[in-house]
């Protein structure tokens, strides 16, 4: 994640979209990467206010390493009512850390914190992780699934070029009651299987890209009660700001295009997705 951010940090920030009339939440963001800052950085306060100004009133701050997960908890403790945290070792992080079992045990301890509402992002990534490390990645994923079930918290899945393996692992270990495919990247056929299994699909700015008709086809068939919207900021800024620095304030651009694809009003979609956030992550 850090290496990936190094390629994005100098990008110009995307301009603010037209505000939503109905509030909604960003279900997946990495706030610490936007400024590479501490939670008490004044720029973060300004960013939260900026998000609120366009109708994005709540943010799920997602973990990907032990230290960064601790950062997320501090952020959630500071921004009560606005930010909650999730904790995990990212699937690209897990195979290369020192003493994986110890780090997983520490994630399990962090998961007990009341400001932590999910376990993620975890999962499988066969794009960046070489075959010789994939067994450790699978092991980490299975352990994170167990933590999510033990704590009755949402599981946030990173799935890149590993759709079948992710599905097989969930069936093998047993999926938590709240299982989210973050930044959904598969096709409509896989979406049908995921929906039938009761999983939640979260769509990011990628659903607005011209080269992603398969994502829009998947989006059309997801029941609204199994749907979320996210930024994955600071990455994946939606059209018309693709290539710029992303923040949770860009949610309106993605949401409006999602509503158009689904033939629903923006207000209806925002309201229903915000209800889903309540049911999945609880009180902020």
C-alpha positions as semicolon CSV with decimal commas, in nm:
position;residue;x (nm);y (nm);z (nm)
1;X;0,000;0,000;0,000
2;X;0,276;0,246;0,085
3;X;0,451;0,189;-0,248
4;X;0,123;0,230;-0,429
5;X;0,060;0,558;-0,251
6;X;0,399;0,693;-0,351
7;X;0,270;0,697;-0,707
8;X;-0,042;0,892;-0,610
9;X;0,063;1,142;-0,345
10;X;0,156;1,421;-0,587
11;X;-0,165;1,408;-0,785
12;X;-0,383;1,718;-0,784
13;X;-0,695;1,684;-0,567
14;X;-1,020;1,625;-0,752
15;X;-1,261;1,921;-0,751
16;X;-1,562;1,894;-0,522
17;X;-1,880;1,757;-0,680
18;X;-2,227;1,905;-0,654
19;X;-2,356;1,827;-0,302
20;X;-2,600;1,544;-0,244
21;X;-2,943;1,625;-0,105
22;X;-2,947;1,303;0,100
23;X;-2,652;1,208;0,322
24;X;-2,451;0,894;0,256
25;X;-2,140;0,719;0,388
26;X;-1,812;0,617;0,227
27;X;-1,777;0,248;0,313
28;X;-1,403;0,222;0,242
29;X;-1,131;0,487;0,270
30;X;-0,766;0,520;0,370
31;X;-0,761;0,866;0,523
32;X;-0,402;0,849;0,648
33;X;-0,274;0,814;0,292
34;X;-0,437;1,133;0,166
35;X;-0,195;1,355;0,358
36;X;0,040;1,091;0,502
37;X;-0,053;1,243;0,836
38;X;-0,144;1,171;1,197
39;X;-0,512;1,175;1,307
40;X;-0,465;1,512;1,481
41;X;-0,348;1,683;1,161
42;X;-0,561;1,994;1,103
43;X;-0,585;1,904;0,734
44;X;-0,783;1,595;0,830
45;X;-1,035;1,807;1,022
46;X;-1,073;2,023;0,712
47;X;-1,115;1,716;0,493
48;X;-1,395;1,578;0,713
49;X;-1,577;1,913;0,692
50;X;-1,526;1,919;0,316
51;X;-1,684;1,574;0,288
52;X;-1,979;1,683;0,501
53;X;-2,029;1,985;0,275
54;X;-2,114;1,754;-0,017
55;X;-2,329;1,511;0,187
56;X;-2,071;1,246;0,282
57;X;-2,122;1,249;0,658
58;X;-1,964;0,919;0,765
59;X;-1,650;0,729;0,669
60;X;-1,527;0,374;0,729
61;X;-1,150;0,395;0,778
62;X;-1,008;0,064;0,660
63;X;-0,700;-0,116;0,794
64;X;-0,425;-0,287;0,597
65;X;-0,133;-0,328;0,842
66;X;-0,086;-0,352;1,217
67;X;0,045;0,001;1,265
68;X;-0,198;0,155;1,019
69;X;-0,487;-0,028;1,190
70;X;-0,384;0,137;1,515
71;X;-0,390;0,471;1,331
72;X;-0,743;0,398;1,217
73;X;-0,860;0,337;1,573
74;X;-0,710;0,669;1,684
75;X;-0,890;0,839;1,397
76;X;-1,221;0,676;1,489
77;X;-1,174;0,778;1,852
78;X;-1,116;1,137;1,748
79;X;-1,404;1,167;1,501
80;X;-1,689;1,019;1,705
81;X;-2,009;1,005;1,505
82;X;-1,819;1,045;1,179
83;X;-1,554;0,773;1,146
84;X;-1,532;0,407;1,247
85;X;-1,236;0,176;1,190
86;X;-1,162;-0,170;1,058
87;X;-0,840;-0,363;1,124
88;X;-0,644;-0,619;0,923
89;X;-0,332;-0,723;0,740
90;X;-0,376;-0,657;0,369
91;X;-0,336;-0,972;0,153
92;X;-0,022;-0,823;-0,001
93;X;0,112;-0,732;0,343
94;X;0,044;-1,060;0,523
95;X;0,286;-1,288;0,331
96;X;0,586;-1,060;0,391
97;X;0,553;-0,946;0,755
98;X;0,779;-1,073;1,029
99;X;0,601;-1,331;1,249
100;X;0,264;-1,350;1,076
101;X;0,095;-1,537;1,363
102;X;0,195;-1,271;1,614
103;X;0,068;-0,994;1,389
104;X;-0,262;-1,174;1,339
105;X;-0,292;-1,213;1,716
106;X;-0,244;-0,838;1,754
107;X;-0,514;-0,771;1,493
108;X;-0,743;-0,998;1,696
109;X;-0,674;-0,787;2,005
110;X;-0,741;-0,461;1,818
111;X;-1,067;-0,609;1,690
112;X;-1,204;-0,603;2,046
113;X;-1,197;-0,221;2,051
114;X;-1,547;-0,071;2,043
115;X;-1,447;0,173;1,766
116;X;-1,354;-0,120;1,540
117;X;-1,652;-0,237;1,334
118;X;-1,494;-0,462;1,076
119;X;-1,207;-0,695;0,988
120;X;-1,042;-0,589;0,666
121;X;-0,920;-0,539;0,424
122;X;-0,822;-0,901;0,399
123;X;-0,862;-1,153;0,119
124;X;-0,661;-1,277;-0,176
125;X;-0,460;-1,093;-0,440
126;X;-0,307;-1,311;-0,710
127;X;-0,209;-1,006;-0,917
128;X;0,067;-0,877;-0,687
129;X;0,147;-1,179;-0,470
130;X;0,365;-1,447;-0,635
131;X;0,260;-1,812;-0,620
132;X;0,523;-1,904;-0,364
133;X;0,362;-1,665;-0,112
134;X;-0,003;-1,742;-0,183
135;X;-0,032;-2,015;0,080
136;X;0,061;-1,763;0,351
137;X;-0,191;-1,525;0,202
138;X;-0,465;-1,788;0,217
139;X;-0,369;-1,871;0,576
140;X;-0,395;-1,504;0,676
141;X;-0,733;-1,472;0,503
142;X;-0,870;-1,774;0,688
143;X;-0,751;-1,637;1,022
144;X;-0,912;-1,299;0,952
145;X;-1,240;-1,473;0,868
146;X;-1,223;-1,647;1,205
147;X;-1,161;-1,314;1,382
148;X;-1,461;-1,157;1,208
149;X;-1,686;-1,441;1,319
150;X;-1,549;-1,445;1,674
151;X;-1,614;-1,073;1,715
152;X;-1,935;-1,064;1,506
153;X;-1,794;-0,787;1,290
154;X;-1,807;-0,727;0,917
155;X;-1,550;-0,890;0,691
156;X;-1,408;-0,660;0,421
157;X;-1,260;-0,855;0,130
158;X;-0,990;-0,745;-0,111
159;X;-1,024;-0,969;-0,418
160;X;-0,793;-0,916;-0,713
161;X;-0,763;-1,184;-0,981
162;X;-0,868;-1,439;-0,719
163;X;-1,248;-1,458;-0,743
164;X;-1,287;-1,835;-0,734
165;X;-1,026;-1,881;-0,462
166;X;-1,196;-1,619;-0,244
167;X;-1,534;-1,786;-0,288
168;X;-1,388;-2,130;-0,213
169;X;-1,219;-2,000;0,103
170;X;-1,542;-1,844;0,229
171;X;-1,723;-2,173;0,173
172;X;-1,444;-2,372;0,338
173;X;-1,412;-2,160;0,653
174;X;-1,769;-2,032;0,665
175;X;-1,843;-1,671;0,584
176;X;-1,935;-1,418;0,855
177;X;-2,294;-1,293;0,851
178;X;-2,172;-0,958;0,712
179;X;-1,928;-1,018;0,426
180;X;-1,834;-0,733;0,190
181;X;-1,660;-0,753;-0,146
182;X;-1,477;-0,420;-0,143
183;X;-1,419;-0,242;-0,476
184;X;-1,613;-0,513;-0,657
185;X;-1,414;-0,621;-0,962
186;X;-1,572;-0,939;-1,101
187;X;-1,846;-0,980;-1,362
188;X;-2,224;-1,015;-1,346
189;X;-2,215;-1,395;-1,324
190;X;-1,994;-1,387;-1,017
191;X;-2,213;-1,111;-0,871
192;X;-2,515;-1,341;-0,900
193;X;-2,333;-1,607;-0,699
194;X;-2,217;-1,357;-0,438
195;X;-2,564;-1,209;-0,399
196;X;-2,719;-1,556;-0,367
197;X;-2,469;-1,633;-0,091
198;X;-2,581;-1,320;0,097
199;X;-2,265;-1,119;0,039
200;X;-2,255;-0,740;0,009
201;X;-2,102;-0,574;-0,298
202;X;-1,934;-0,236;-0,265
203;X;-1,865;-0,034;-0,580
204;X;-1,587;0,222;-0,616
205;X;-1,497;0,480;-0,880
206;X;-1,403;0,197;-1,117
207;X;-1,774;0,145;-1,191
208;X;-1,769;0,483;-1,368
209;X;-1,476;0,399;-1,596
210;X;-1,549;0,358;-1,968
211;X;-1,354;0,032;-1,981
212;X;-1,564;-0,135;-1,708
213;X;-1,902;-0,230;-1,859
214;X;-1,884;-0,561;-1,667
215;X;-1,902;-0,369;-1,339
216;X;-2,211;-0,178;-1,450
217;X;-2,374;-0,504;-1,559
218;X;-2,302;-0,646;-1,213
219;X;-2,429;-0,330;-1,043
220;X;-2,766;-0,356;-1,217
221;X;-2,851;-0,690;-1,059
222;X;-2,743;-0,633;-0,697
223;X;-3,039;-0,595;-0,458
224;X;-3,022;-0,255;-0,294
225;X;-3,004;-0,412;0,053
226;X;-2,673;-0,576;-0,050
227;X;-2,515;-0,264;-0,197
228;X;-2,254;-0,014;-0,078
229;X;-2,056;0,272;-0,233
230;X;-1,694;0,358;-0,159
231;X;-1,398;0,563;-0,275
232;X;-1,097;0,348;-0,174
233;X;-0,940;0,692;-0,146
234;X;-0,685;0,820;-0,221
235;X;-0,705;0,583;-0,519
236;X;-0,951;0,534;-0,805
237;X;-1,109;0,879;-0,837
238;X;-1,432;0,841;-1,036
239;X;-1,516;0,994;-1,370
240;X;-1,497;1,287;-1,448
241;X;-1,191;1,315;-1,221
242;X;-1,014;0,992;-1,306
243;X;-0,641;1,024;-1,242
244;X;-0,674;1,292;-0,973
245;X;-0,627;1,246;-0,599
246;X;-0,939;1,085;-0,454
247;X;-1,109;1,165;-0,121
248;X;-1,439;1,056;0,036
249;X;-1,589;1,380;-0,097
250;X;-1,597;1,215;-0,442
251;X;-1,874;0,974;-0,338
252;X;-2,146;1,189;-0,505
253;X;-1,988;1,141;-0,847
254;X;-1,988;0,763;-0,812
255;X;-2,331;0,749;-0,652
256;X;-2,494;0,956;-0,927
257;X;-2,359;0,726;-1,196
258;X;-2,465;0,420;-0,997
259;X;-2,819;0,560;-0,970
260;X;-2,829;0,624;-1,344
261;X;-2,717;0,268;-1,424
262;X;-2,976;0,122;-1,187
263;X;-3,260;0,352;-1,294
264;X;-3,310;0,479;-0,939
265;X;-3,312;0,826;-0,791
266;X;-2,994;0,948;-0,628
267;X;-3,181;1,030;-0,308
268;X;-3,334;0,683;-0,287
269;X;-3,000;0,511;-0,344
270;X;-2,820;0,732;-0,091
271;X;-3,086;0,668;0,173
272;X;-3,087;0,291;0,124
273;X;-2,708;0,263;0,121
274;X;-2,685;0,470;0,437
275;X;-2,932;0,230;0,600
276;X;-2,707;-0,057;0,495
277;X;-2,413;0,117;0,661
278;X;-2,611;0,135;0,986
279;X;-2,695;-0,235;0,973
280;X;-2,341;-0,343;0,887
281;X;-2,126;-0,111;1,099
282;X;-2,362;0,011;1,372
283;X;-2,357;0,349;1,544
284;X;-2,072;0,576;1,445
